[in-house]
């Protein structure tokens, strides 16, 4: 899914993961890797290490070697501007590449215009994959600074002239307004967090709010003859947990294909690191 010079999971274990993004190697926390053993010699290659929170101190990156920020990572023709932020993120979730491949196929096989809604859209990986494939995309995120970064990635990818609406809003409230407006979409993408705040400090809790949002998303799908992509990065959530939520809102009413799988990152020697879960619904 990634070209070898762009991204690689080098090693993981003891609660951490070692990844190479372009030319830079980063050492970051990975709670799912606590039970795995790592190969110590590889970790000396790290250019920076995310310390996390300890003894009341704020999170911080320890730069082990000098390198310039931001830097750019590429997936196909989509470019991401990366930087080490205080939460340990850098601007891309590499395990999502398999979903971008699936999304590209879904858009390409549909007639134009293909309208796609991307909720919790972050820095725009799915948005730009869909736009590159020919879709008209509505990109929604509650953070103005994150939407600004997504627009920057569009410019870096020479996709700034594609038909993308950039919206700063709460996902649930935006979906409700779109239904009242009578709008519909051929595809909906959502990658919700476990918890957080939307616009106007509206709280979000995945287990409480996901069923309602999925119901809204199904209402927005054009005659249900489209697709829905739902991914979650919640510890201890597997395909069975995600299916449990979809059963009440989508699976039994959906007339097309439904598939569930774990998102994984794989090292060169074939070791797999669980990195979330995804459900894909397609007509």
The 8 nearest C-alpha neighbors of each residue, nearest first, counted from 0:
[[1, 96, 97, 2, 100, 74, 94, 75],
 [2, 0, 6, 3, 74, 5, 96, 7],
 [1, 3, 5, 4, 0, 6, 74, 75],
 [4, 2, 5, 6, 1, 7, 21, 0],
 [3, 5, 2, 21, 6, 22, 7, 1],
 [6, 4, 21, 2, 3, 20, 72, 1],
 [5, 7, 20, 19, 21, 1, 3, 4],
 [8, 6, 19, 18, 9, 3, 20, 266],
 [7, 9, 18, 266, 10, 17, 265, 19],
 [8, 10, 18, 17, 266, 7, 19, 267],
 [11, 9, 17, 8, 16, 37, 266, 12],
 [12, 10, 16, 37, 15, 17, 32, 35],
 [11, 13, 35, 37, 36, 32, 14, 15],
 [14, 12, 33, 15, 35, 32, 36, 34],
 [13, 15, 33, 32, 30, 29, 12, 28],
 [14, 16, 28, 29, 12, 27, 11, 13],
 [17, 15, 11, 27, 29, 26, 10, 28],
 [16, 18, 26, 10, 9, 25, 11, 8],
 [19, 17, 8, 9, 25, 24, 7, 16],
 [18, 20, 24, 7, 23, 6, 21, 25],
 [21, 19, 6, 23, 5, 22, 24, 18],
 [20, 22, 5, 23, 6, 4, 72, 19],
 [23, 21, 20, 19, 24, 4, 5, 6],
 [22, 24, 20, 19, 21, 46, 25, 45],
 [23, 25, 19, 45, 46, 18, 20, 44],
 [26, 24, 47, 18, 45, 17, 48, 46],
 [25, 27, 48, 17, 16, 45, 47, 49],
 [26, 28, 49, 16, 15, 48, 25, 29],
 [29, 27, 15, 14, 16, 30, 26, 49],
 [28, 30, 15, 14, 31, 32, 16, 27],
 [31, 29, 14, 32, 33, 28, 15, 234],
 [32, 30, 29, 33, 14, 273, 234, 34],
 [31, 33, 14, 12, 30, 35, 29, 34],
 [34, 32, 14, 13, 30, 35, 31, 12],
 [33, 35, 32, 13, 36, 12, 14, 31],
 [36, 34, 12, 32, 33, 13, 37, 11],
 [37, 35, 12, 13, 34, 38, 11, 33],
 [36, 38, 12, 11, 39, 10, 35, 13],
 [37, 39, 40, 41, 36, 10, 42, 11],
 [40, 38, 41, 42, 37, 43, 36, 10],
 [41, 39, 42, 38, 43, 44, 37, 10],
 [40, 42, 39, 43, 38, 44, 10, 9],
 [43, 41, 44, 40, 39, 45, 17, 38],
 [42, 44, 45, 41, 40, 39, 46, 63],
 [43, 45, 42, 41, 46, 24, 40, 25],
 [46, 44, 24, 25, 43, 47, 42, 26],
 [45, 47, 64, 63, 24, 25, 23, 62],
 [48, 46, 62, 63, 25, 61, 45, 26],
 [49, 47, 26, 61, 60, 25, 27, 50],
 [50, 48, 60, 27, 51, 59, 87, 61],
 [49, 51, 59, 60, 48, 58, 52, 61],
 [50, 52, 58, 49, 59, 53, 87, 57],
 [51, 53, 58, 57, 56, 55, 50, 54],
 [54, 52, 55, 56, 51, 57, 58, 50],
 [55, 53, 56, 52, 57, 51, 58, 50],
 [54, 56, 53, 57, 52, 58, 51, 59],
 [55, 57, 53, 54, 52, 58, 59, 51],
 [58, 56, 52, 59, 55, 51, 53, 85],
 [59, 57, 51, 52, 85, 50, 56, 86],
 [58, 60, 50, 85, 49, 51, 57, 61],
 [61, 59, 49, 48, 50, 62, 47, 58],
 [60, 62, 48, 47, 63, 49, 59, 50],
 [61, 63, 47, 64, 60, 46, 48, 65],
 [64, 62, 46, 47, 61, 65, 45, 48],
 [65, 63, 46, 62, 66, 47, 45, 61],
 [64, 66, 62, 63, 67, 46, 47, 68],
 [67, 65, 64, 68, 46, 23, 62, 47],
 [66, 68, 69, 70, 65, 82, 23, 64],
 [69, 67, 70, 82, 66, 81, 83, 80],
 [68, 70, 82, 81, 80, 67, 71, 83],
 [69, 71, 81, 68, 80, 82, 72, 67],
 [70, 72, 80, 79, 81, 78, 73, 69],
 [73, 71, 79, 78, 21, 5, 80, 20],
 [72, 74, 78, 77, 75, 79, 5, 76],
 [75, 73, 77, 76, 1, 78, 72, 2],
 [74, 76, 77, 73, 1, 78, 2, 128],
 [77, 75, 74, 156, 78, 73, 131, 157],
 [78, 76, 156, 74, 75, 73, 127, 79],
 [79, 77, 73, 156, 72, 155, 152, 74],
 [80, 78, 72, 152, 71, 81, 73, 77],
 [79, 81, 71, 70, 69, 152, 72, 78],
 [82, 80, 90, 70, 89, 69, 71, 79],
 [81, 83, 69, 89, 68, 84, 90, 70],
 [84, 82, 89, 88, 87, 85, 81, 60],
 [83, 85, 86, 87, 88, 89, 82, 60],
 [86, 84, 87, 58, 59, 83, 60, 88],
 [87, 85, 84, 88, 58, 51, 59, 83],
 [86, 88, 85, 84, 49, 83, 89, 27],
 [89, 87, 86, 84, 90, 83, 85, 91],
 [88, 90, 83, 82, 81, 84, 91, 87],
 [89, 91, 81, 88, 122, 82, 80, 79],
 [92, 90, 93, 89, 122, 79, 81, 124],
 [91, 93, 94, 95, 90, 96, 89, 88],
 [94, 92, 95, 96, 91, 6, 264, 1],
 [93, 95, 96, 92, 264, 263, 262, 274],
 [96, 94, 98, 93, 97, 92, 99, 262],
 [95, 97, 99, 98, 94, 93, 0, 100],
 [96, 98, 100, 95, 99, 0, 101, 94],
 [99, 97, 101, 95, 100, 96, 102, 125],
 [98, 100, 102, 96, 101, 97, 125, 128],
 [101, 99, 97, 103, 98, 102, 96, 104],
 [102, 100, 98, 104, 99, 103, 105, 97],
 [101, 103, 99, 105, 104, 100, 98, 106],
 [102, 104, 100, 106, 101, 105, 132, 129],
 [103, 105, 107, 101, 102, 106, 108, 100],
 [106, 104, 102, 103, 108, 107, 101, 109],
 [107, 105, 103, 104, 109, 108, 132, 102],
 [106, 108, 104, 109, 105, 132, 103, 133],
 [109, 107, 106, 105, 104, 110, 103, 111],
 [110, 108, 106, 107, 111, 113, 105, 112],
 [109, 111, 112, 113, 108, 107, 106, 134],
 [112, 110, 113, 109, 134, 133, 114, 106],
 [111, 113, 114, 110, 134, 135, 133, 109],
 [114, 112, 111, 134, 185, 135, 110, 115],
 [113, 115, 135, 184, 185, 134, 136, 112],
 [116, 114, 186, 136, 184, 187, 185, 135],
 [115, 117, 187, 137, 136, 188, 186, 138],
 [118, 116, 188, 138, 120, 189, 187, 139],
 [117, 119, 189, 120, 139, 170, 188, 140],
 [120, 118, 140, 190, 121, 191, 189, 139],
 [119, 121, 118, 140, 117, 139, 123, 138],
 [122, 120, 123, 119, 145, 140, 146, 149],
 [123, 121, 149, 148, 145, 124, 90, 120],
 [122, 124, 126, 149, 125, 121, 120, 127],
 [123, 125, 127, 126, 128, 122, 99, 91],
 [126, 124, 128, 127, 123, 99, 129, 117],
 [127, 125, 123, 129, 124, 128, 130, 136],
 [126, 128, 130, 129, 124, 125, 123, 131],
 [127, 129, 125, 131, 126, 130, 99, 124],
 [130, 128, 132, 126, 127, 134, 131, 103],
 [131, 129, 134, 127, 133, 132, 128, 126],
 [130, 132, 128, 133, 129, 127, 158, 134],
 [133, 131, 129, 130, 103, 107, 134, 106],
 [134, 132, 130, 131, 129, 135, 106, 107],
 [135, 133, 130, 113, 129, 114, 136, 132],
 [134, 136, 114, 162, 163, 113, 115, 130],
 [137, 135, 163, 115, 116, 114, 134, 138],
 [136, 138, 164, 116, 163, 117, 115, 165],
 [137, 139, 117, 165, 166, 164, 120, 136],
 [140, 138, 166, 118, 120, 167, 117, 119],
 [139, 141, 119, 167, 120, 142, 168, 121],
 [140, 142, 168, 167, 169, 197, 198, 143],
 [143, 141, 145, 144, 140, 167, 146, 168],
 [142, 144, 146, 145, 167, 147, 141, 140],
 [143, 145, 147, 142, 146, 148, 149, 141],
 [146, 144, 148, 142, 147, 143, 122, 121],
 [147, 145, 149, 143, 148, 144, 150, 142],
 [146, 148, 144, 150, 145, 149, 143, 151],
 [149, 147, 151, 145, 146, 150, 122, 152],
 [148, 150, 122, 123, 146, 152, 151, 147],
 [151, 149, 153, 147, 152, 148, 146, 154],
 [150, 152, 148, 154, 149, 153, 155, 147],
 [153, 151, 155, 149, 79, 150, 154, 78],
 [154, 152, 158, 150, 156, 159, 151, 155],
 [153, 155, 159, 157, 151, 156, 152, 158],
 [154, 156, 152, 153, 157, 78, 151, 79],
 [155, 157, 153, 77, 78, 154, 158, 152],
 [158, 156, 154, 155, 159, 153, 160, 77],
 [159, 157, 153, 156, 161, 160, 154, 131],
 [158, 160, 154, 153, 161, 157, 150, 156],
 [159, 161, 158, 162, 157, 163, 154, 153],
 [160, 162, 158, 159, 163, 130, 135, 131],
 [163, 161, 135, 136, 160, 164, 130, 134],
 [164, 162, 136, 137, 161, 135, 165, 138],
 [163, 165, 137, 138, 166, 136, 162, 135],
 [164, 166, 138, 163, 137, 139, 146, 167],
 [165, 167, 139, 138, 168, 164, 140, 137],
 [168, 166, 141, 140, 143, 139, 142, 146],
 [169, 167, 141, 198, 140, 166, 170, 139],
 [168, 170, 197, 198, 141, 172, 171, 173],
 [171, 169, 173, 172, 118, 174, 168, 119],
 [172, 170, 174, 173, 169, 212, 175, 215],
 [171, 173, 175, 174, 169, 170, 176, 168],
 [172, 174, 176, 170, 175, 171, 169, 177],
 [175, 173, 177, 171, 176, 172, 170, 178],
 [174, 176, 172, 178, 173, 177, 171, 179],
 [177, 175, 179, 173, 178, 174, 180, 172],
 [176, 178, 180, 174, 179, 182, 175, 173],
 [177, 179, 181, 175, 180, 176, 182, 174],
 [178, 180, 176, 181, 177, 175, 182, 174],
 [181, 179, 177, 178, 182, 176, 175, 183],
 [180, 182, 178, 179, 177, 183, 219, 176],
 [183, 181, 177, 180, 178, 219, 184, 179],
 [182, 184, 219, 221, 220, 181, 185, 178],
 [185, 183, 220, 114, 221, 186, 115, 219],
 [184, 186, 225, 114, 221, 220, 115, 113],
 [185, 187, 115, 226, 225, 184, 227, 116],
 [186, 188, 116, 227, 115, 117, 228, 226],
 [189, 187, 117, 228, 227, 229, 118, 116],
 [188, 190, 118, 229, 117, 119, 191, 228],
 [189, 191, 230, 231, 119, 229, 192, 188],
 [192, 190, 119, 189, 231, 193, 205, 230],
 [193, 191, 194, 190, 205, 195, 231, 232],
 [192, 194, 205, 204, 233, 191, 195, 232],
 [195, 193, 204, 203, 192, 205, 196, 202],
 [194, 196, 203, 202, 197, 192, 204, 193],
 [197, 195, 202, 200, 201, 203, 198, 194],
 [198, 196, 169, 201, 141, 200, 202, 199],
 [197, 199, 169, 200, 141, 168, 201, 196],
 [198, 200, 201, 197, 196, 169, 168, 202],
 [201, 199, 196, 198, 197, 202, 195, 169],
 [202, 200, 197, 196, 199, 198, 203, 169],
 [203, 201, 196, 195, 200, 197, 204, 194],
 [202, 204, 195, 194, 196, 205, 201, 208],
 [205, 203, 194, 207, 208, 206, 193, 202],
 [204, 206, 193, 209, 208, 207, 194, 203],
 [205, 207, 204, 208, 209, 193, 210, 244],
 [208, 206, 204, 205, 209, 210, 203, 211],
 [209, 207, 205, 211, 204, 210, 206, 212],
 [208, 210, 212, 205, 211, 206, 213, 207],
 [211, 209, 213, 212, 208, 248, 214, 244],
 [212, 210, 214, 213, 209, 208, 215, 248],
 [211, 213, 215, 209, 214, 210, 171, 216],
 [214, 212, 216, 210, 215, 211, 209, 217],
 [213, 215, 211, 217, 212, 216, 248, 210],
 [214, 216, 212, 218, 213, 217, 174, 219],
 [217, 215, 213, 219, 218, 214, 212, 220],
 [216, 218, 220, 214, 219, 215, 213, 223],
 [219, 217, 215, 216, 220, 214, 178, 183],
 [220, 218, 183, 216, 217, 184, 221, 178],
 [219, 221, 184, 223, 217, 183, 218, 185],
 [220, 222, 183, 184, 223, 185, 224, 219],
 [221, 223, 224, 220, 225, 218, 183, 185],
 [224, 222, 220, 221, 225, 217, 253, 282],
 [225, 223, 222, 282, 221, 185, 226, 220],
 [224, 226, 185, 186, 223, 282, 281, 220],
 [227, 225, 281, 186, 280, 282, 187, 185],
 [226, 228, 187, 280, 186, 188, 279, 229],
 [227, 229, 188, 279, 278, 189, 187, 280],
 [230, 228, 189, 278, 277, 190, 188, 279],
 [229, 231, 277, 190, 276, 278, 189, 228],
 [232, 230, 276, 275, 190, 233, 191, 277],
 [233, 231, 275, 234, 276, 274, 230, 192],
 [232, 234, 236, 231, 193, 235, 275, 192],
 [233, 235, 236, 232, 31, 275, 30, 237],
 [236, 234, 237, 233, 31, 240, 275, 232],
 [237, 235, 234, 233, 240, 238, 276, 241],
 [236, 238, 239, 240, 276, 235, 241, 261],
 [239, 237, 241, 240, 259, 260, 242, 276],
 [238, 240, 242, 237, 241, 243, 236, 259],
 [241, 239, 243, 242, 237, 238, 236, 244],
 [240, 242, 238, 243, 244, 239, 245, 237],
 [241, 243, 245, 239, 244, 240, 246, 238],
 [242, 244, 240, 246, 241, 245, 239, 247],
 [245, 243, 242, 241, 246, 247, 210, 240],
 [244, 246, 242, 249, 248, 247, 243, 250],
 [245, 247, 250, 243, 244, 248, 249, 242],
 [248, 246, 245, 244, 249, 250, 243, 251],
 [247, 249, 245, 214, 246, 210, 213, 250],
 [250, 248, 245, 252, 253, 251, 246, 247],
 [249, 251, 246, 253, 245, 252, 248, 257],
 [250, 252, 253, 249, 246, 247, 248, 254],
 [253, 251, 249, 250, 254, 248, 246, 247],
 [254, 252, 250, 251, 255, 249, 223, 256],
 [255, 253, 252, 282, 256, 251, 223, 250],
 [254, 256, 282, 281, 253, 257, 280, 224],
 [255, 257, 281, 280, 282, 258, 254, 253],
 [258, 256, 280, 279, 281, 255, 259, 278],
 [259, 257, 279, 278, 280, 256, 260, 277],
 [260, 258, 278, 238, 277, 279, 257, 261],
 [261, 259, 277, 238, 276, 262, 278, 258],
 [260, 262, 276, 275, 263, 277, 238, 237],
 [261, 263, 275, 276, 274, 273, 94, 260],
 [264, 262, 273, 274, 272, 271, 94, 261],
 [263, 265, 272, 271, 94, 274, 273, 8],
 [264, 266, 271, 270, 269, 272, 8, 263],
 [267, 265, 8, 269, 270, 268, 9, 10],
 [266, 268, 269, 265, 9, 270, 8, 7],
 [267, 269, 266, 270, 265, 9, 271, 10],
 [268, 270, 266, 267, 265, 271, 264, 272],
 [271, 269, 266, 265, 268, 272, 267, 264],
 [272, 270, 265, 264, 263, 269, 273, 266],
 [271, 273, 264, 263, 274, 265, 270, 32],
 [274, 272, 263, 275, 262, 271, 264, 261],
 [275, 273, 263, 262, 272, 264, 94, 232],
 [276, 274, 232, 262, 231, 261, 273, 233],
 [275, 277, 261, 262, 231, 230, 260, 237],
 [278, 276, 230, 260, 229, 259, 261, 231],
 [277, 279, 259, 229, 258, 228, 230, 280],
 [280, 278, 228, 258, 257, 227, 229, 259],
 [281, 279, 257, 227, 226, 256, 228, 258],
 [282, 280, 226, 256, 255, 225, 279, 227],
 [281, 255, 224, 225, 256, 226, 254, 280]]
